[in-house]
Amino acid sequence: MSAIGLRTPVAPASGLRGPVRVLLRQHRRSLWAAGALLVLGVSIVVGLRIWVAAASSAERCADGDITRCGDGLYLTTYARTATETYLSGGGTAVLLLAGLIGVFVAGPLIARELESGTYRLAWVQSVSPAQWLAARLALPAALTTAGMTTLVLVYRWGLSGMQSKAHATGLSWNENDIHPALGPTAVAYALLAVAVGALCAVVVRRTVLSMSLTALVLGTVMLGFGKRRYELWPTVRYLGRDYPTGDTWHIESGMLTASGKEIYWKDCFPTDSAESFTSCLRNRGGITAFGDYHPASHFWPLQLVETGILLVLAAAAVALAFRVLRRRHG
């Protein structure tokens, strides 16, 4: 019997467990750093809430005023002011974190191996190119989903405690610096970052260039949604002096003519005073004032529509990444 006949066949790698274990060993320092960043973010929010609660002993009025009640001067504790300032940038922090995730996936996780050729070592060990790429998508996707979900829950808890206080400023749900961190859009941005990073890496196959392209694509998407988010759901219109109450997002205002034509405030900009502004609208035929806005009840529709679009883009990027990999490597 020949030696070939006695050779034990090598079983193919079972699923993604093998490639995932390799990734965990290769990038354990990065994982520890990401875990430390998550703990830091949670600790900051918790610490700020504790700080505000401890400083509340200096408040002399029910609305948080530290001066004499009803004297016409309103001041809050430095703890409250600083906490509002820090929390008002939560959405921006989440977007930056998603961008870092995408850059990491594009560079150290995928493009660097394609550029150096070390991917061949994995592919000759019964790991197919598709399994290799799937592992590099599945691991960061799972970790970022868990991490972003934790950050969103903690951030919402921290923000709700400040929004419930009187005279809270700059903490509205519709602010671009807050909105992305309040719901599933944070997770969707992170998953899109993973997908875009993988696509750029398999297309460009150069570490620095892949990272730069990923940052450019993600920045464009984030900026685009920030500019046009209000269009993701139909607005509500008020007429005359029926101004909306509550935490609303005012989009546009102006006057309607007798025929129903809309004349917007920007058509009369700039003006010297409110009177000249109103006169300008009326001189153009305006009769009834109107305004378009998003009430607070539109928060979840806006969040879910944006999340859905981001997930569709992420799925398309993943499909295209596998197609490019298959075309080049079979």
Secondary structure, 3 states (H helix, E strand, C coil): CCHHHHCCCCCCCCCCHHHHHHHHHHCHHHHHHHHHHHHHHHHHHHHHHHHHHHHHHHCCCCCCCCCCCCCCCCCCCHHHHHHHHHHCCHHHHHHHHHHHHHHHHHHHHHHHHHHHCCHHHHHCCCCCHHHHHHHHHHHHHHHHHHHHHHHHHHHHHHHHHHHCCCCCCCCCCCCCCCHHHCCCHHHHHHHHHHHHHHHHHHHHCCHHHHHHHHHHHHHHHHHHHHHHHHHHCCCEEEECCCCCCCCCEEEEEEEECCCCCEEEHHHHCCCCCHHHHHHHHHHCCCCEEEEEEECHHHHHHHHHHHHHHHHHHHHHHHHHHHHHHHHHHC
